Amino acid sequence: MSEPLLFERSVTGRRGYRLPESKVPGVDAAALLRADHVRPAAPRLPELAEFDVVRHFTRLSQLNFSVDTHFYPLGSCTMKYNPKINDRVAALPGFASVHPLQPESHTQGTLAVLHELEERLIAITGMHAFTLQPAAGAQGELTGLKIIAAYHQRKRRNRSTILIPDSAHGTNPASAALSHFQVVQVASGPDGLIDLKDLRRKITKDVAGLMLTNPNTLGLFEREIRTITALLHEIDALVYMDGANMNALLGVARPGDMGIDVLQLNLHKTFSTPHGGGGPGAGPVGVTKALETFLPLPRVVRSGKRFRWQSSAKASVGRVHGFYGNVGVLVRAAVYIRSLGSDGLRRASRVAIINANYLKARLAGTFPVAYPQHPMHEFVITLKSLRSKGLSAMDVAKRLLDYGFYAPTVSFPLIVPEALMIEPTETEPKEILDEFAEAMIAIAKEAETDPEMVRRAPHRLPVRRIDEVKAAREPDLRWPGASPTEGSRQTEGSRPRSDTG
Ligand SMILES: *Cc1c(COP(=O)(O)O)cnc(C)c1O
């Protein structure tokens, strides 16, 4: 299963295509270019036939875990099956080939779809208005925090603190810090929900807002959400909701009704766009009426039957994306919402919740569930007891790969030791949930009888344990035999072995 690099497959003189001999006399390119634009030597590229390249990349693609090939119960980052109709529609030339600088009269169809998507998101969330610009959940957070800052600035007051519960997603404190806010942590109570006493203590005149994830990263719905938002509104602070977990709430509860002032949705999660590997996303931000004036520009507005771009508004926080966000992702989400309809969306969330609770019940006899009361679409188990065998949650996650399942989120949320966060989503049938539960139970038995087997997993994949931090911090992209000046600062002989990254 080990796949060599293309450079290792290179054969001198081999070519993908050869053009017929030209009858036109040739000119040396170097004679036509400025001397400092000419390389001293030709770049060392692999020399291959088309066939070598196709086999190589096809084989690499088959090593992937994906939602189309495997159960992918990744907690916090909804990975559901994405119906192919979404891609078919987004690929229609009328959507895929428009250019953002075409005149409005040429792009009325796309503008109508974007406008309709905003209206549907408004209906789903109960917010007053949306921007579709942000390209990811985290960018939506940044946009929302800029709106909160602009709100307080306009009231000419200095509010420098954002309160964030310890059950919030990790991007929340990161986004607040990036937006130059001080982050003050709010504790969770023994039930895994925001500790209201601690919250009351931390609400001071300095607080610009509260940023919470609901359902939180334990998969729990904040039952006192109306009290929480009212407490912040008493001092004219705003409440930001990280809506990436909206897969639990479609047609069940609306953030707008909870007193939320700003939220982002992760269309690439809840509304079914293929994502992962850093692929394109969309993190639309919804706001209340009082905050609409701060939304990024341009916005799509309707005048009668026509749609146009609105490009100026005094209070806007400005542009957060070139043109108008990742339109392909937006079209996919619009198709998903239309094809399910309001009944279908409600059913999707209900089944997501039932699937999570079924899996929780199947696993609870073997693994302690952290905060087991009423999880929504995901739940967290703790593998703390495996520490006595010298095993960690990571070891169990790696062993699951051998069983043909993508691993759940590991070591998160931080408030649960040796956490595995499991989100099955609504698209999985009962048989798959059962197979996964049986694999987990089998691994628990192995941990008793053969802990080495678990510690050294995975056994069946081409790559074993990789040093992810080293791969990110010291990427070695140099090809064998290149001189140090040729595109890399790495020293000779440091190309990673295939089992280390
Ligand atoms: C995924 C996720 C985010 C970040 O979204 P990106 O699109 O990855 O930037 C934020 N909050 C929660 C709860 C998430 O699950």
The ligand as an SDF file (V2000), in Angstrom:
LIG
                    3D

 15 15  0  0  0  0  0  0  0  0999 V2000
  -16.3930   23.7830   12.9070 C   0  0  0  0  0  0  0  0  0  0  0  0
  -16.7420   24.6820   14.0050 C   0  0  0  0  0  0  0  0  0  0  0  0
  -16.2720   26.0050   14.0090 C   0  0  0  0  0  0  0  0  0  0  0  0
  -15.3200   26.5520   12.9800 C   0  0  0  0  0  0  0  0  0  0  0  0
  -15.8220   26.4940   11.6880 O   0  0  0  0  0  0  0  0  0  0  0  0
  -14.8350   26.4960   10.4080 P   0  0  0  0  0  0  0  0  0  0  0  0
  -15.7400   26.5320    9.2410 O   0  0  0  0  0  0  0  0  0  0  0  0
  -14.0240   25.2540   10.5170 O   0  0  0  0  0  0  0  0  0  0  0  0
  -13.9950   27.7260   10.5270 O   0  0  0  0  0  0  0  0  0  0  0  0
  -16.6980   26.8150   15.0340 C   0  0  0  0  0  0  0  0  0  0  0  0
  -17.5060   26.3610   16.0180 N   0  0  0  0  0  0  0  0  0  0  0  0
  -17.9580   25.0950   16.0430 C   0  0  0  0  0  0  0  0  0  0  0  0
  -18.8880   24.6480   17.1550 C   0  0  0  0  0  0  0  0  0  0  0  0
  -17.5980   24.2070   15.0460 C   0  0  0  0  0  0  0  0  0  0  0  0
  -18.0320   22.9410   15.0760 O   0  0  0  0  0  0  0  0  0  0  0  0
  1  2  1  0
  2  3  1  0
  2 14  2  0
  3  4  1  0
  3 10  2  0
  4  5  1  0
  5  6  1  0
  6  7  2  0
  6  8  1  0
  6  9  1  0
 10 11  1  0
 11 12  2  0
 12 13  1  0
 12 14  1  0
 14 15  1  0
M  END
$$$$
